[in-house]
Amino acid sequence: MPELDAEDEKLVTLARSARARTQAAEGAALRDTDGRTYAASTVDQPSFKLTALQAAVAAAVSSGAEGIEAAVVVTAEGLLKEASVHAVRDIAEKAPIYLADPSGKVLN
């Protein structure tokens, strides 16, 4: 298990809160290269669906973020969806993407 610094631990907390607040399958948070944070949960609407990380990336991009330093996904599923990884990689080729369980324990 990786040892997260305080800023990445904050992302875990934000992702857990987003997931709990909406009782969604996933919660995600990311930090952009300016140090701003964005959190989101799974969007599951009849007309469109987004993973939590896709929603967080969309919020960051629509706010003018030009890069991503790190991202976290909290889910009980135990796996990181490919669409989530692609959303981050479109903007940041090497930013770490951490996967955590609902208790906040980082799995990768």
N, C-alpha and C positions, 0 to 999 in steps of 0.2 A: 504494500500500500504506500502510495506517495505521501510524503510529509508536506502538507499545504502551508503556505505562509498566511499571515493574517488577512491579506486582501482576498486570497482565494477562499479562505474559510468564510469570509463575508458573502461570497457568491453562493456557497452552499446554503447558508442561512436564508438568503434571498430566494433561492430556488425552492427550498423547503416551504417557505412562507407562501409563495405563489401557488404551489401545488395544493397546500392545505386550504388556502383561502377559497379556492374554486372547487375543491374536491376533485381535481383533474387527475388523469393518469400520470402526467408528468409536470414537473416544474423546471424552469431553467433560468439561469442568470448569466450575464456576461459583463465583462469590463472592456470598454473601448480603449484605444490608445491615448485618449485624453483623460482617462481615469474615471469616466462616467460609467454608471452601472445601469443595466436594464434587466428586468425580470418579467417572465411571462409563464403562462400555463398552456396546456394543450387547448387548441381551438378545434371544436368538433361541431360544425354547423352544417345544415343541409346543403348549403351552396359551396362550402369550402372547408378544408381541414388543414391544420398546421400542427407540426410537432411543437412542443414548448420552445425548443431552441430555434426553430424557424421563426416563431412569433417574436422571440427576443431579438433575433437578428433583424427582422423587419422593423422593429421599434428603433433599434440602433441606427440602421441605415436611414430610416425616415427622419431621424433627428440629426443627421449629418455625420455620423461616425464614419471615419475613413479606414479604421482598422480595429482588430480585436486582439486584446492581450491574453485573455483566458475565458473559458466558458465552463459551466457546470450544468449537468442534467440530473435531476432527482427523479427516480422511478422505482417502482416495485418490480418491474419487469426484468431488471438485471441486464439489459442490453441497450446499447446506443443505436438508435435508428440511423440508417444510411442517409436519409434525407436531412437529418440534423447535422451530420458531419459535413455534408455537401454545402449546407447553408453557411457554415463557418468558413469552410475552405474557399468559398467564392471570394471571401474578403481577406482571410488570414491563413496562409498556407501552413504555418507552423504553430499557431496558437494551441496550447494544450486544451483538451476537452476532457473534463473529469466526469465520471459517472459515479453517482452516489445512491445509496438506498434511502428509503424514507426517514430513517433515523439520522441520516447525515454521514454515515460511514462511507468513505470513498472506496470504490471497488477497483479502480484502475490507477 
